Amino acid sequence: MHHGSCLCGAVRFDVAGDLPPPDACHCTKCRKHSGHFFASTEVKKNRLTLHGGEHLRWFASSEKVRRGFCGVCGSSLFFDPPHRDWIGVAMGAFDGPTQTHLHIHIFVADKGDYYAIADGLPQNAQ
């Protein structure tokens, strides 16, 4: 079981089982949502248990995706395509060790000009 929360603790969550390797999304929307690139792991929705859901706010960033954040402290927590059976959970929101490692960078064609990606992991332009 993996536990996580927003900065203030109003929204908490548990994820049952192992976490799939996360990706780092460098698209413009993820950068604006998170303040940098957005590293998240895709977990099956039925493995996620939410606590304090009344504090969770959703923003529809496109017709296919909504982004979840704490309405109290503003922490970016989730990337949710409602038509899919998985939800992206922000890696920075986990409370302890995750026992997983970043496996790819995506949308690197949109990355900010203020940083370099130099970790040797695969990179997809889109």
Phi, psi and omega in degrees: 000135176245136181246149178205172180196170171280179182299319183270347179088001180293325176250125178231158179209160174232142174237122180278137175088184180288152177266131175295156178302133181280162171244164176244114181263126183253014181294159183302318182294318178294321179296320179289324180292322187254342184092356177198213172278162184250111177265124182213158176245140181268114180243149176299136183301328181286354177263355182259127174245126183256138175235137182079027182303338179293343178265352181281134177241149180239140175236123178280101183276349173199180178289343185249349187221143171235155182239133183257139179212159178286130179284350179267304185255347177087003181301133175283125187237319191224151172237112189235109167272100188305335181281356180256165180265010179234163177224140176276126180249128182298128181297325181291348181271349179288142184280329185228193178302142183258345181058033176217170182219147176307138182240344182197154172251133179237158182055040181291343176295339181259002186299157178293154181275358186267001180215160176245151174257109188229026183268358178081001179283158177302149179229130174252132179299324179243000000 
